[in-house]
Amino acid sequence: MGPRPSFAVVGGGAIGLSILVAIMPPTTAASVGALCFAAQTVLLVILVSLTGRLLSLATGFGIVWFLLFPLRLAYLSYDRSSPFLLQAVRYADGAQFSWVWLVTTAGLGAFVAAVAVGRRLPHSVRVERPLGQGMYLALALFGIAAASEAEATQSVPLWLSPSAILAILGSAVGYRFGFKALVLYPIGAWCVGRAAAANARVWATGLVALVAVSITFTLIQGQRRAALSGESPSITSMITREPFHYSLAHGEVHTYRGAAVLVNVAGGVSTRVAGADYLFALHDAVPSREKFLFGQSLWQPALSTMPILKHILALRFNQLSLGRYMNLTFLTTQPLTDPSSQSTTVPGDLYLNFGVVGIIFGLFGLGILYTLYDGRFPVSGPTSAGLFAVVGFNLLTIDSNLAFILVSAGLHLTIVTATLWVLQRSRSV
């Protein structure tokens, strides 16, 4: 990788770009979208240059952000005919599109600026002390990622790989229950382990992950479409039929050939990573219909994990996830019969509390936090690879609310640290 841009240039440039897009008067949604898409692309490149490696929390955050917001917005600008879209998205005008483009660009700019600042802060790097491949298999995702790294380093053939078998079995269970995260996490953990190995082919592993994501979203989207029509297709038939004969974004019968198949798969993936959509709904209702929460949805869900405080304080938000609140307050038209939960997203949660200012300062804080984590736990061996799979995946689920992400990551970090301590003690006895 070439020379990295200086701290002053990157930090000042990211902050300046954030301010520019935040105050820029909207002209046409297309021109604003083109400018913001280009700006977020540049910011992602700068972010990768700053971190110096693809396998880090900060870089992962940038990649997930790019999928949830600029790519999703670009797709919505191209096609808003899907019956599955939120009403706030389907009827959004140019000014609303411009607003979402601008605040997401400002948010990513603040995050990149924070990474530039965070790299200047003092931190100590945790030294790897491998425990051995067998012990890592005692933990689920941690074990898959750690064992995968160890196997890749030792050049264990794939057909003799215990971690690959665990990843496949874990994904099969996830598919059985119809949750994309349960399908992707085991494969993702295995890919993290392979990419972390000293002799890793990072881009080849990334290609495997991309194929796995595409197949997973095709299967999940096809499964849900089939359920609506009362069908029970096999996995093989869905892989060979859904991308060619059904619109994965719209759920309609349609024939695709050649490059159109790839566009159809991309549309299905975009439908399942609809992070930007929820910002339209929040902007429609807050603060015109619902008041800003001023931190309530940030600290109350965190305290709800403590049963005693949960009852003493009579919390308005008495569970860690905001999914039900989001659906009932902003999305559903049938609150008495709709049991679903919907995404809040990190920028959506921050906007819900403090508006655009909350997005910018909140993402700046997250950028500092993620950079400190990357400095303390760089992925350089089996232990850190497993830790990334368990804790890092929580911190990268930015379609959830902030308290859910941070509390889940903190709990998993505590459990993994305690488990490793026990394993180290038992090994030394």
Secondary structure, DSSP 8 states (H G I E B T S, - for coil): ------HHHHHHHHHHHHHHHHH-----HHHHHHHHHHHHHHHHHHHHHHH-SSSSHHHHHHHHHHHHTHHHHHHHHH----TTS-HHHHT--HHHHHHHHHHHHHHHHHHHHHHHHHTTS-----------HHHHTTSSHHHHHHHHHHHHHTT--GGG-HHHHHHHHHHHHHHHHT-HHHHHHHHHHHHHHHHHSTT--HHHHHHHHHHHHHHHHHHHHHHHHHHHTT----HHHHHHHHHHHB-TTT--B----THHHHHHHHHHHHHHT-HHHHHHHHHHHTTTTS---TTHHHHHHHHTTSHHHHHHTT-SS-SS--HHHHIIIII-S-TTT--------HHHHHHHHHHHHHHHHHHHHHHHHHHHHHHHS-S-SHHHHHHIIIIIHHHT-TTS-HHHHHHHHHHHHHHHHHHHHHHHHHHH-
